[in-house]
Amino acid sequence: MRSRRACEAPARRVGEELHRFRSRVSQAQPTVTIRDKNAKVLFSGLAPGFVGSWQINAEVPADVTPGMALPLVVTAAGAQSNTVTIAVQ
């Protein structure tokens, strides 16, 4: 069974699922990159119980080198998000 942690959690492990919430996202399938590695998008859609929030669940790639501030970027319909950082153990 896959382990789940909210995006606000302080750290993730390789292979763990993370959740990212956004407001204005295209319905186009997003891509998620963590330190320039493509993360597998497991879900992208309206967040249940949060009006107007779009939820993206992605799996931390196995080949990401752990670190305290890895850049995460979401791209959808040619538009790129601001870069945020996450910790990966």
C-alpha positions as CSV (number, residue, x, y, z in Angstrom):
1,M,0.0,0.0,0.0
2,R,1.3,3.4,-0.9
3,S,2.0,5.8,1.9
4,R,0.3,9.2,1.8
5,R,1.3,12.6,3.3
6,A,-0.1,16.0,2.7
7,C,2.0,18.5,0.8
8,E,2.4,20.5,4.0
9,A,4.2,17.6,5.7
10,P,7.9,18.4,6.3
11,A,9.4,15.6,4.3
12,R,8.6,12.9,1.8
13,R,10.4,9.6,0.9
14,V,11.1,8.4,-2.6
15,G,8.0,6.6,-3.9
16,E,5.7,8.4,-1.5
17,E,2.6,10.2,-2.8
18,L,2.3,13.9,-2.2
19,H,-0.7,16.2,-2.7
20,R,-0.5,19.7,-4.1
21,F,-3.5,22.1,-4.1
22,R,-3.9,24.9,-6.6
23,S,-6.5,27.4,-7.5
24,R,-6.7,28.2,-11.3
25,V,-5.5,25.1,-13.1
26,S,-6.4,24.1,-16.6
27,Q,-8.3,20.8,-17.1
28,A,-5.3,19.7,-19.3
29,Q,-3.3,16.8,-17.8
30,P,-0.6,18.5,-15.7
31,T,3.0,17.4,-15.4
32,V,4.9,17.6,-12.1
33,T,8.7,17.8,-11.9
34,I,10.8,17.5,-8.8
35,R,14.4,18.5,-9.2
36,D,13.9,18.2,-13.0
37,K,12.7,14.6,-12.7
38,N,9.1,13.8,-13.9
39,A,6.8,12.7,-11.1
40,K,4.0,10.3,-12.0
41,V,0.7,12.1,-11.7
42,L,-1.8,9.9,-9.9
43,F,-4.8,12.2,-9.7
44,S,-5.7,15.7,-11.0
45,G,-9.1,17.1,-10.4
46,L,-11.3,19.2,-8.2
47,A,-10.5,18.7,-4.5
48,P,-13.5,17.2,-2.7
49,G,-14.9,19.6,-0.1
50,F,-12.8,22.5,-1.2
51,V,-14.7,24.7,-3.7
52,G,-12.5,26.1,-6.5
53,S,-9.4,24.1,-5.4
54,W,-7.6,21.8,-7.8
55,Q,-5.8,18.8,-6.3
56,I,-2.8,17.1,-7.9
57,N,-1.4,13.9,-6.4
58,A,2.0,12.8,-7.7
59,E,4.5,10.2,-6.7
60,V,8.0,11.2,-5.8
61,P,10.3,9.7,-8.5
62,A,12.6,6.9,-7.4
63,D,15.6,8.6,-9.0
64,V,15.3,11.9,-7.1
65,T,18.3,12.6,-4.9
66,P,17.1,13.4,-1.4
67,G,17.5,16.9,-0.1
68,M,15.9,19.6,2.1
69,A,14.8,22.0,-0.6
70,L,14.1,20.3,-3.9
71,P,12.3,22.4,-6.6
72,L,8.7,21.3,-7.5
73,V,7.0,22.7,-10.6
74,V,3.6,22.0,-12.1
75,T,3.0,22.6,-15.8
76,A,-0.5,22.5,-17.5
77,A,-1.6,23.7,-20.9
78,G,1.7,25.4,-21.4
79,A,1.6,27.4,-18.2
80,Q,4.1,26.8,-15.4
81,S,3.5,27.3,-11.7
82,N,5.8,29.2,-9.4
83,T,8.6,27.0,-8.1
84,V,8.1,25.7,-4.6
85,T,10.5,23.6,-2.6
86,I,9.9,20.3,-0.8
87,A,12.0,18.1,1.4
88,V,12.7,14.5,0.3
89,Q,14.3,11.9,2.6
